[in-house]
Structure formats: C-alpha cells, structure tokens
C-alpha cells in the first residue's frame, strides 16, 4: 500500500498530474432502428471507441445534426 487514500491506476494515482488515462472501447451495443438515416447517424457513435472524451464533442454534434435533419425531413413528408 502506498499510504494514500487515492485509488491507483495503471499510470499512478487517478487524477495525478501527468497521468495519461487509458481509453478503451465503450462497449455499448447499438441496435438497428430500421430507419437507414437514423442507423447511419448512430453508427457514427462507434467512432468514439478509444478516443479521449475531449474529442467526443465533434462526433456528438455531427450525430445530433444528422438526427435533427432526419426529423425535419419527416415533418416535410
């Protein structure tokens, strides 16, 4: 034991300055919705596996825009 109350990660204590967190797959399965445009948008979320959280925003914005466009198209029908 190191004598500290902080949990240790592979690179030292969690939150330690200079520690690089290990990023792994989210392990979230996506079920098909049956709507090709929605499924394509949700498939973009797979791009997040292994990517640091600070890089997720661009993907979330893209998925949000795709889903908003799909909903708008449904209103046009």
C-alpha positions as CSV (number, residue, x, y, z in Angstrom):
1,X,0.0,0.0,0.0
2,X,1.2,3.5,-0.8
3,X,-0.3,5.1,2.2
4,X,-2.6,7.5,0.2
5,X,-6.3,7.4,0.0
6,X,-6.4,8.0,-3.7
7,X,-7.0,5.0,-6.0
8,X,-4.2,4.0,-8.2
9,X,-4.5,3.5,-11.9
10,X,-2.0,1.9,-14.4
11,X,-0.1,5.2,-14.6
12,X,-0.3,6.2,-10.9
13,X,-3.0,7.7,-8.8
14,X,-6.2,8.6,-10.6
15,X,-6.1,12.3,-11.5
16,X,-2.4,12.6,-10.9
17,X,-0.7,15.4,-12.9
18,X,0.9,13.9,-16.0
19,X,-1.0,10.7,-15.8
20,X,-2.5,9.6,-19.1
21,X,-5.8,7.8,-18.7
22,X,-6.3,4.6,-20.6
23,X,-9.1,5.0,-23.1
24,X,-10.9,1.8,-24.2
25,X,-14.0,0.8,-26.1
26,X,-17.2,2.0,-24.5
27,X,-18.7,-1.5,-25.0
28,X,-22.2,-0.1,-25.9
29,X,-24.0,-2.1,-28.5
30,X,-26.3,-0.3,-30.9
31,X,-29.5,-2.0,-32.0
32,X,-30.7,-1.2,-35.5
33,X,-33.8,1.0,-35.6
34,X,-34.9,0.0,-39.1
35,X,-34.6,3.6,-40.4
36,X,-31.4,3.8,-42.5
37,X,-30.7,7.5,-41.8
38,X,-31.0,7.1,-38.0
39,X,-28.9,3.9,-38.1
40,X,-26.2,5.7,-40.1
41,X,-26.2,8.6,-37.6
42,X,-26.0,6.3,-34.6
43,X,-23.2,4.3,-36.3
44,X,-21.1,7.4,-36.0
45,X,-21.0,6.9,-32.3
46,X,-18.8,3.9,-32.8
47,X,-16.1,6.4,-33.8
48,X,-15.9,7.3,-30.1
49,X,-14.4,4.0,-29.0
50,X,-10.8,4.6,-27.9
51,X,-11.0,8.3,-28.3
52,X,-10.4,10.7,-25.4
53,X,-13.6,12.5,-24.1
54,X,-12.4,15.9,-25.2
55,X,-12.7,14.7,-28.8
56,X,-16.2,13.4,-28.5
57,X,-17.9,16.8,-29.0
58,X,-17.5,17.0,-32.7
59,X,-18.9,13.5,-33.1
60,X,-21.9,14.3,-30.8
61,X,-22.6,17.5,-32.8
62,X,-22.5,15.5,-36.1
63,X,-24.9,12.8,-34.8
64,X,-27.2,15.5,-33.4
65,X,-27.3,17.3,-36.7
66,X,-27.9,14.1,-38.7
67,X,-30.8,13.2,-36.4
68,X,-32.3,16.7,-36.5
69,X,-32.1,16.6,-40.3
70,X,-33.9,13.3,-40.3
71,X,-36.7,14.6,-38.1
72,X,-37.1,17.7,-40.2
73,X,-37.4,15.5,-43.3
74,X,-40.1,13.5,-41.6
75,X,-42.0,16.7,-41.0
76,X,-41.8,17.5,-44.7
77,X,-43.4,14.2,-45.7
